[in-house]
Amino acid sequence: MSNIALVDDDRNIMISLSMTLEAEDFHVETYTDGRTALDAFDERMPDLAVLDIKMPKMDGLDLLQRVRKKSAVPILVLSSKDDEVDEIVALRMGADAYVKKPFSQRVLLERIRALLRRQRAGAAETTDDKATPEVSSIVCGPLVMDSLRHEASWKGKSLTLTGAEFLLLWALASEPGVVMSRDQLLDVVRHDGADPYDRSIDGHIKRLRKKMHDADQTFSAIETLYGIGYRYIGT
């Protein structure tokens, strides 16, 4: 039974959506503000979180950003704002899906199921021997990666990367100079069937770059080719 966290200060939505999910055999935990949810997530991370943007104490985007620093749990963002910019911001910050209010609960239910399927498929693939790269380590200039130990370092400094960040850096660094499109990188992080306008890869790359800059302010090995994709410049 998957554990779903609902974080929204609209009690009517919380009650009705909880009833829909529980009728489909999900376990549901509800929170009316971001701070309470974050405290609960520190104790136990849900299998999937549904976050409203406008909330007291801590809004949904702030909660999303904090959760993304320590977990790749699927996150679906709800919003009453009908603004493309807000959707792009949420996806760049690491949201897996964005749904505008008012919404169909049946459609939302199917999106939740799809996100959970992707998560399970990714977990199954990583435990499959066939998913293990033939080469278990990469040395590309100052970058050293070990897939068996899930370790990476830059100029001798250890990097703390999420699973998605590690896979993206591995894919780019294993073929220096080769341009990889967003669709190819989405496949790398197991976003099968994602919306072609999905900008979540940009968010992963942005966070990956920040971590590399934290290790070395001169880092510039990941190059953006606007409208095309990304490539790693070997050094």
C-alpha positions in Angstrom: 0.0 0.0 0.0 1.5 3.3 -1.1 1.7 6.2 1.4 0.4 9.4 -0.1 0.9 12.8 1.6 -1.6 15.6 0.9 -0.5 19.1 1.8 -3.1 21.7 1.3 -4.9 24.2 3.5 -8.2 23.7 1.7 -9.9 21.2 3.9 -12.7 20.5 1.4 -10.1 19.4 -1.2 -8.2 17.4 1.5 -11.3 15.5 2.6 -12.7 14.7 -0.8 -9.3 13.7 -2.3 -8.5 11.6 0.7 -11.7 9.7 0.4 -11.0 9.1 -3.4 -7.5 7.9 -2.7 -8.4 5.7 0.3 -11.2 4.1 -1.8 -8.4 3.0 -4.2 -6.4 1.4 -1.3 -3.9 4.2 -0.8 -2.8 5.2 2.7 -3.3 9.0 3.0 -1.7 11.4 5.5 -2.9 15.0 5.4 -1.2 18.3 6.4 -2.6 21.8 6.3 0.7 23.7 6.1 4.2 23.1 4.7 6.1 23.4 8.0 4.0 20.6 9.6 4.5 18.4 6.5 8.3 19.0 6.4 8.6 18.0 10.1 6.6 14.8 9.3 8.7 14.1 6.2 11.9 14.3 8.3 10.5 11.4 10.3 9.2 9.4 7.4 9.2 10.3 3.7 5.9 9.4 1.9 5.9 7.4 -1.4 4.4 10.4 -3.1 3.5 13.9 -2.1 0.8 16.2 -3.4 1.6 19.9 -2.6 -0.5 23.0 -2.9 1.5 26.2 -3.6 -0.4 28.7 -1.5 -0.2 27.6 2.2 0.5 29.2 5.6 3.8 28.9 7.4 5.7 27.5 4.4 4.4 27.5 0.9 4.5 24.5 -1.5 7.4 25.7 -3.5 9.5 26.2 -0.4 8.5 22.8 0.8 9.3 21.3 -2.6 12.8 22.8 -2.6 13.6 21.5 0.9 12.3 18.0 0.1 14.4 17.9 -3.1 17.6 18.5 -1.2 17.2 15.1 0.5 14.8 13.0 -1.5 13.8 12.1 -5.1 10.2 11.2 -3.9 7.6 11.9 -6.7 6.0 15.3 -6.1 2.8 16.6 -7.8 2.2 20.3 -7.4 -1.4 21.8 -7.2 -2.0 25.4 -8.0 -4.9 27.8 -8.6 -2.6 30.0 -10.6 -3.3 29.8 -14.4 0.2 31.0 -15.3 2.7 29.1 -17.4 5.7 30.7 -15.6 4.6 29.2 -12.3 4.4 25.8 -13.9 7.8 26.1 -15.4 9.3 27.3 -12.0 7.7 24.3 -10.2 9.1 21.8 -12.7 12.5 23.4 -12.7 12.6 23.2 -8.9 12.0 19.4 -9.2 8.3 18.8 -9.4 7.3 15.7 -11.3 3.9 17.0 -12.4 1.9 20.2 -12.1 -1.9 20.2 -12.0 -4.1 23.4 -12.1 -7.2 23.8 -9.9 -10.0 23.0 -10.4 -9.1 19.5 -11.4 -10.7 16.1 -12.1 -10.0 13.8 -9.2 -10.1 10.8 -11.5 -7.5 12.4 -13.7 -5.4 13.3 -10.7 -5.7 9.7 -9.4 -4.3 8.4 -12.7 -1.4 10.9 -12.6 -0.5 9.7 -9.1 -0.6 6.1 -10.3 1.6 7.0 -13.3 4.2 8.6 -11.1 4.2 5.7 -8.7 4.7 3.3 -11.7 7.7 5.3 -12.9 9.2 5.2 -9.5 8.7 1.4 -9.1 10.1 0.8 -12.6 13.2 2.9 -11.9 13.8 1.0 -8.6 13.4 -2.3 -10.3 15.8 -1.4 -13.1 18.5 -0.2 -10.7 18.4 -3.6 -9.0 18.5 -5.5 -12.3 22.0 -6.7 -13.3 21.3 -5.6 -16.9 20.9 -2.0 -15.6 24.5 -2.0 -14.3 26.8 -0.2 -16.7 29.4 -2.4 -18.3 32.0 0.1 -17.1 31.8 0.6 -13.4 33.9 3.7 -13.2 34.6 6.9 -15.1 37.7 9.1 -14.9 37.2 12.2 -17.0 39.8 14.8 -16.0 39.1 15.9 -12.5 35.8 13.9 -12.4 35.9 10.4 -10.9 32.7 8.3 -10.7 32.1 4.8 -9.3 28.7 3.3 -10.2 29.0 0.3 -7.9 29.6 2.5 -4.8 27.5 5.4 -6.1 30.4 7.7 -5.4 31.6 10.8 -7.3 34.3 13.3 -6.7 35.6 16.5 -8.5 39.2 17.4 -8.0 39.3 15.1 -5.0 36.2 16.7 -3.3 33.4 14.2 -2.7 30.0 15.1 -4.3 26.7 14.3 -2.6 24.4 13.5 -5.6 20.8 12.3 -5.8 20.1 9.2 -7.9 18.9 11.3 -10.8 21.9 13.7 -10.6 24.3 10.8 -10.5 22.7 9.2 -13.6 22.7 12.4 -15.5 26.3 13.2 -14.7 27.3 9.6 -15.6 25.4 9.8 -19.0 27.0 13.1 -19.9 30.6 12.4 -18.7 30.7 8.9 -20.2 30.5 10.5 -23.7 32.4 13.8 -23.6 31.5 16.2 -26.4 28.3 14.3 -27.4 25.1 16.3 -27.2 22.2 14.7 -25.4 18.7 15.9 -25.9 16.2 16.4 -23.0 14.3 13.4 -24.2 17.4 11.2 -24.0 18.2 12.5 -20.5 14.6 12.0 -19.5 15.1 8.3 -20.5 18.2 8.2 -18.3 16.3 9.2 -15.2 13.4 6.9 -16.1 10.8 9.6 -16.9 9.0 7.3 -19.4 6.0 8.8 -21.0 6.7 12.3 -19.7 5.2 15.4 -21.3 7.4 16.5 -24.2 7.4 20.0 -22.6 8.5 18.6 -19.3 11.3 20.9 -18.0 12.3 18.7 -15.0 15.6 17.9 -16.6 16.5 21.5 -16.6 15.9 21.5 -12.8 18.0 18.4 -12.3 20.9 20.0 -14.3 20.6 23.3 -12.4 20.9 21.5 -9.1 23.7 19.4 -10.4 25.6 22.4 -11.6 25.2 24.1 -8.2 26.7 21.2 -6.4 29.6 21.1 -8.9 30.1 24.9 -8.3 30.1 24.3 -4.6 33.0 22.0 -5.1 34.7 24.2 -7.6 33.7 27.8 -8.5 35.4 27.5 -11.9 33.3 24.4 -12.9 32.0 24.8 -16.5 32.1 21.3 -17.9 28.3 20.9 -18.5 27.4 23.0 -21.5 23.9 24.0 -22.5 22.9 24.1 -26.2 19.7 26.1 -26.1 16.8 24.3 -27.8 18.9 21.2 -28.3 20.2 19.7 -25.0 23.4 19.4 -23.0 26.9 18.0 -23.4 29.9 17.4 -21.1 33.1 19.1 -22.2 36.0 16.8 -21.2 39.0 18.4 -19.5 
